[in-house]
Amino acid sequence: MKCSVTLSVLFLWLFLLTQTAAADATPPESLRLTLPEAVNLALSDNPAMHLARNQQESAQVSVSSARGNFLPDLKASAGASERYSQQPPPFDDVDSRSMNLGLSSSLNLFNGFADSAGLGSARRQLDAVSAGLLRQQQTTAYDVAVAYIVVLGTRELVTVAEESLAREVALLDQVEAFYKAGVRSVTDFYQQQAAKAQAELDLLDAKRNLEVVQLKLVQSLGQQPPFAVDPQPVDTLILVDALQGPEPTAALNLALELRPDLIAQNWQVEAARESIRQRRSGNLPRLDLTAAANTGYSSLNSGRDVGEQLSHDQGSASLGLTLSVPIFDRSQTSSSVAQAQIAERNAVVELQRLRQQIGVEVGQALADYHHAELKLTVSRTKLNAARQALEASEARYRAGASSWVDRTAARATFVSAQGDEVRARYALLQQGLAVGYARGDLETLLTRFNPA
């Protein structure tokens, strides 16, 4: 009886463990996202956006620090001591206690314009970082949009593979019926079995590719598995009207006006020039206004209590100006200015390089978009021709006028044309977004997916 109860408890424990494991293995419910929703999620949670926002916050702190250089400082000091002295007879031992309090302040009146130049440099750096944050937003939005589009395209390729497998299964049944009826040879039957197996492998590969691109989309959103996303379909031709006949010169001029990274580099040049002015201040005199107040207490001052001594007896105050004139600093200022001038020249060269790069990016994006348009037209023509060829081949095969090899070749061509057409449609959408990213107005194109 005891053994039976033990076995029952063991079976119950195994059952509960199995149910728990099954519950843990249940895939999470996918989050349905439109493209604008996916972009907003990435802008909120992507680690690159967090780093960019932290950099902007750091630049704001630097501006506050530079602004603080125009304010006076205030320092307080306090000290206390106790003295023990031992005197030989006939003198008495004397112990004493003392305390000192002080308050001092200084205000820089002139330091060769270093403070104003430092504040200007910090502000230009903040402007540059803010423009860089905007470019990072565009980069994040573009990356997640591309990942989103790739998932949609790959999902359609899975559908194509499923339809291809269904056709191969139906054809296998047909060939088997022809073989049993003695109309076709056993070779056709075996070859069709191999074709069906190949279609199954193609479907497995397509599903594996879909899992990979879905993981990449989750990563671009700033999430991690088991987070699952269900991207909602989009019109792959939604950007065609907006990008109808974009003129290269106009697109380049727009990019030179809007690109946030180019704007950021312009601010970097301005910041470098302010840094030169800040370094040159080392050759100019410095003038400071100083003020101090001190008081104290000593137990040796007999007959006077602590309050009277601190407020009347030992109080003192001072006010003065300090002028410092540099004479020789071992060429530290000249070396610092030279380094700042080199940094300014490097910033200008980087600005020129970036302008050239933008020209190449805009030109390549437009060329790729035009190529994608032509490729979509050709792929659709190819798909229509392949569909007609397949229908004719199937009719000839049923009539016994063509071989299994001819029919299989027509099917393979049709499946390939289907995949090419899917890739061409989504490539056109992706290249359209690439044009917006290169021009710096990606957000304008993204609003077309959600006019509200």
N, C-alpha and C positions, 0 to 999 in steps of 0.2 A: 504493500500500500504506500509506504514511504517512497519507494523507488518510482511508483507511478506519479506521485505528486511532484517529485523532482523533475521527471521528464516533462510533465505538463508545464512547469515553470520555465524549463529550458526552451521548449518550443515557443512559448509565449514571448520570451525574451528575444529569440531569433526572429520571430514574426515582427515585433516592434522595431528591431534593428533594421530589418529589410525595408519596412515601410519608411523609416527615417532616411535611409540611404536613397530610396526611390524619390522621396520628397526633395532631398538635397540635389538629386540629379536632374530634377525638373528644370528645363530651361526657363530663364526669366522672361516675363512678358516684354515684347518689343515695344519701344516707345515710337509712336507714329510722329514723324517730323516732316514738315515741309522744308524746302530749301531755305527760306528766310529764317525759320525757327532754328534750323541747324546752324546757320551762321551766327545768330544771336547767342546760342548756347556756347559755341566755340569762343566768341568774343568775351564771354563771361568766365569760362572755365579753363581755356587753353593755358598751359604754363607759360608759353611765350608772352601772352598778354599780361599775366601777373608780373613777369620780369620787366616788361616795358613800363607798366604802371609804377612799379617800384623805382625804376630809373627816373621817371618824371618826378616822383615824390622826393627823391634824393636831390634832384636839381632845384626843386622849390626850397628845400632846406638850405642849400648853398646860397640862394638868393637872400633868404632871411639872415644868414650868417654875414653876408657881405653888407647888408643894410645895417646890421648891428655895429659895424665899424664906425658909423657916424655918431654913435651915442657915447656919452661919458661912462667911465667905469667907476665903481664905488667899492672900496675895500675897508674892512674893519679889522682891528688888531687888538689883542688883549694879552696881558702877561701878569704873572704873579710870582713872587719869590719870598722865601723866608731865610733869614740869615742867622746863623748861630756863631757867636764869638766867645772865646774863653780868654780872659785877661789874667795875668799873674797878680797876686796880692801886691798892694792893697786895693787894686781895682776890682770892680764887680763885673761879672759876666753880663753881656748885653745881647739880647735877642731882638731882631727887628723883622718886620713884614712890610712888603711893598706891593703895589699894584699899578699897572699902567694900562690905559685905554687910549685907542687912537682910531681916527676915521680919516681916510684920504680918498681923493678923486682926481681923475685926470681926463682932459678932453683934448683930442687932437684938433687943432685949428687948421693946419696945413701940412700935408705930407707929400707934396709933389703930385697931387691928383691921383694918388694910388688908390684911395678908397673909392672915388667915383669911377675910375677905370675898372677896378675889381667888381664893383656892382654892375657896371655895364657888361663885363664879360660873363658874369653869372647869369644875367638876364638873357643874353644871347644864347648861352648854353641851354637855358630852360626852353627858349623858343625852339632850338634845334631838337631837343629831346621830345618836345611836344609834337613837332612835325614827324619825328621818327616814330612816335607812338601811333600817329595816324597811318603811317606807312605799314607799321606792324599790324594794325587792324585790317588794312587791305590785304596784306599777305596772308593773315589767318583766314579771312573770309574767302580768299581765292583758293587756298589749300583745301578748306573744308568743302567748298563748292565743287572742286575737281573730284575730291574723294566721293562726294555725294553722287556726282554724275557717273563716275566709274562704277559705283554699286548698281545704279539703275541699268547701265549698259550691260554689265555682267549678268544681272538678273534676267534680262531679255535673252542673253546668250544661253542661259540655262533653259529658258522656255523653248528656244530653237532646238537645243539638244534633246529635250523631252519630246518635242514633236517629231524629230528625226527618229528617235527610238520607237515611237508609236508607229511610224510608217514602216520601219524595218520589221517590227513584229507582225504587222498586217501583211507585209509582203512575204514573210516567212510562212504564214498560214496559207497564202495563195500558192506559193511555190510548192509547198508540201502537198496541197491538193492536186496541183498539176503533175507532180511526180507520182503520186499514188494512182492518178488516172493514166499514167504512161505517156503524158504529153511532154514532160520535161525529164531530163536525166537526173540521176542522183547527185551529180556534180553541182548542179544549180542549187539543190537543197542544202548541201554542205557549205557551199559558198555563201548562201544567204544566212546560214547559222553563224558563220564567221562575221558577216556584215552586222548582224544583230549584236553580237558580242562587242564589236568595235564601237557601235553606237552606245552601248552601255558604258564602255570605258570613256567615251567622249562626254557622256553625261556626268560621270564621276569627276572628271577633270574640271568640268564647268562648275559643278557644285563646290569643289575644293577652291577654285579661284574666287567664287562668290564669298566663301567664308573668309578668305584672306583679305579681300578688299573691304569687307564689312569691319574687320578688326582695324584696318587702317583708318576707316571713317571714324570709328569709336576713338581711336588715338587722336585724330585731328580735332575731335570735339572736346578734348581734354578729359575724357573719361577712361575707364579701364574695365575690362571684362570682370564679371559677367554682364555688364551693361550692354543692352542690345537695342538696335535702332531699326526702324522700318521706314525707309525713305519713301515719300509719296511721289508718284510719277509727275513729270513736268513735260511741258511742250518743248520738244527739242528744237523747234524752229522759232521760238519766242523772241530771239534776238535778231532775226534776219532783217526785220524792218528797221530796227535801230542802227544796224551796221550796214545798211544798204549803200554800197559804193563809197566807203570812207576814203577820203583823199589823203595820201601820205603826208603831204606838207602840212595840211590842216591838223592832222592827227599828231604830228610831231610838235607843232606849235602849242597844241593843247596840252601835251605831255610836259613841255618845258614850262608851262604856266601852272599846272596842277600837281605835278609829281611831288609828294611830300618829302621824299628823300632828297630831291634837288633843293627844295626849300630849306630843309635841315642843313644841307651842306653850305648854302649861302649864309645861314646863321653861324655856322662854324667858322667861316672866313671872318665874319664880323667879330666874333668872340676872340679869334686870334689877333686881330688888330687892336682890340681893347687890351689884350694881354701885353702887347708890345708897349702900349702907353703906360701900363701899370709897372712894367719892369724899368722903364726910363725914369720913373720917379726916384730911383735910387741916386740920381745925380743932382737932385734938388734938395733944398733945406727942409727941415721939419720943425714945426712950431707947436708946442703943447702948453696948455693951461693946466696948472696943478693947484690943488687946494688940500689943506690938511688941518686937522684939529686933534689935540692930544690933551690928556689930563692924567692925574695919578694920585696915589695915596701912599703915605709912609707912616708907620707906627712911631718913628722917631720924632715926628712932628707932634709933640705933646700938647695937649689941650685942644686939639682940633679933631673933630670926629670925621668919619669917612665922607659924609655928604658935603660938609663944608670944604674939605680938601678937594674933592672931585669937582665941585661947582665953582670954587673961588680961588683957592690957593695955588693950585698947580696946573690950571688950564692954559692952553696956548693955541694959537691958530696962525696959519700962514697961507698966502696966496701968491702965486708966481707964474712966470712964463719961462719956458725952456726952449731955446733955439739950438738946433743941431745942424751943422753945416758939414756935408761930406767933403773930405779932402782927398783921401786915398783909401780905397777898399780892396786893394789887391786885384783890381780888374773884375770884381765879382759882378758889378752892375753891367758892364759892357758885355761880359760873357752871357749873362742872363738875357740881355736884349738881343744878342745875336741868335741865341737858341729860339727865342720867341719869333724872330723874323724868319728863321728857317721853318718853324711850325706854320707860320702864316703862308709862306710860299707853298708848302706841302698841301695846305688846305685849298689853295687856289688851283694847284695841279689836280687835286682830287675832284674839285668842282668841274674842271674841264673834262677829266676822264669820265665823270658821271654823265655829263651832257652827251658825250660821244656814245656811251653805253645806252643811254635812253634812245638815241637815234636808231641804234642797231635793234634794240628790243621792240620799238614801235614798228620798224620796217619788217622785222621777222614775224611779228604777230599778225600784221596785215597780210603778208605773203602766205603764212600758214592758214589764215582764215579763208583767203581766196582759194587756196589749194583744197581746203576742206569742202568748200562749196562745190567745186568741180568734181571732187571725189564722190560726194553724195549723189550728184547727177549721174555719174558713170556707174556707181554701184546700183542705183535704182534701175538703170537701163539693163545692166547685167542681170539683176534679179528677175526682171520681166522676161528677158530672153531665156534664162535658165528655167523659169517656171513653164514656159511654153514648150521648151525642149523636153522637160520631164513629162509633161502631159502627153506629148507625141510619142515619146519612148515607151511609156506605160501602155499606151494603146497598141503600139506595134508589138510589144511583148505579149500582151494578152491575145493578140491575133496570131502569134507565132512567127512574126516577120522580123524579129530582132532577138539578139541573144541576151542572156542575163548580164553579161559584161557591159553591153551598151546601156542597159537600164541602170545598172549600178553607177556607171560613170555619170549619167545624167542626174542621178540622185545626189551624188557627191558634189557635182557642180552646183546644184540647187542649194544644198545645205551651206556650202562655202559662200555662195552669193547672199544667202540670208544673213550669215554672220557679218559679212563685209558691209551690208546695208545698215545693220544695227550699229556697228562700230563707226561708220561714216556719219550717221545722224548724231550720235553723242559726241563724236570728235568735233563736229561743227559747233555744237553748243559750248564745248570746252574751249575751243579756239576763240569763240566770241567773247567769253569771259577773259581770255588771255589778252585780247585787244584792250578791254577796259582796264585790266591790271597794268598793262604797259603804258596806257595813256594817263593813268591816275584817276579815272572816274569810274572805277569798278562799282561803287555804291549806286551810281545812276543806273547801271544795267541791272543790278540786283533788285532794284525797286520794281522792275517789270515782272518779277515773279510774284510780287505781292503789291499791287497798286495802292492798296489802302495804307 
